């Protein structure tokens, strides 16, 4: 269906396109949303930027970035600002163009979410919504086109899917640790679960890294994971003070997807470690 390099034509069934859409959208959001034990400092700050390539089997399907940005008060509260961007490659654009932007604001101590914004443009599917977190920390309100669409009761200390990545990075990791933490997208509140499985040395386009492998529990995650009985999700985090996610792999019914770190820019006020 799409045309790649000269002489190469790849037929992509409609069912696979649907899964590709969901994977490209969910990979950045869901592969890294689980935390760990007690705080050990904040290794990120404004100016930090992580860059990734996204692969579907052997095809370079897209790219993504994760950034920490300068921020003023949000919803009347001081906040940290995180942003994730994902886009498909020109090749994938020919049959399924993806341009997604996700933003998250949390309190400076990274103890709870304040605001979450998601703008999706995937093929002919466009969806935009905002989630506002009650100041008392027990209700998340989801809005679309300025109208309230849903409200969900949440535990104190709940995060959105993107800010959970940054919560994760404030924690020390150790092999064998089991983690539980609340997360919501404004429609459903669940308890995220994960285990730190083992230590591994891996290579990515950004270099070689000593990492810890984390395996989130995907049973409560919807979309492609729920529809793939043997789905798996694995995340490799650097075993150092930066705690950078350098590789992600998922296996679902339509094949393998992965995300590889291609570049790292340290925070403006921190030296690379």
Secondary structure, DSSP 4 states (H G I P E B T S, - for coil): -EE-STT-EE---HHHHHHHHHHHHHHHHHTT----SSB------TT-EEEEEEEETTEEEEEEEEEEE----BTTB--EEEEEEEEE-HHHHTT--EEEEEEEEE-TTSSSEEEEEEEEEETTEEEEEEEEE-TTSSEEEEEETTEEEEEEE--TT-B-TTHHHHHHTTB---TT-EEEEEEE-SS-EEEEEEEEEEEEEEEETTEEEEEEEEEE--TT--THHHH-TT-EEEEEEESSTT--EEEEEEEETTEEEEEEEEEEE--TTS---
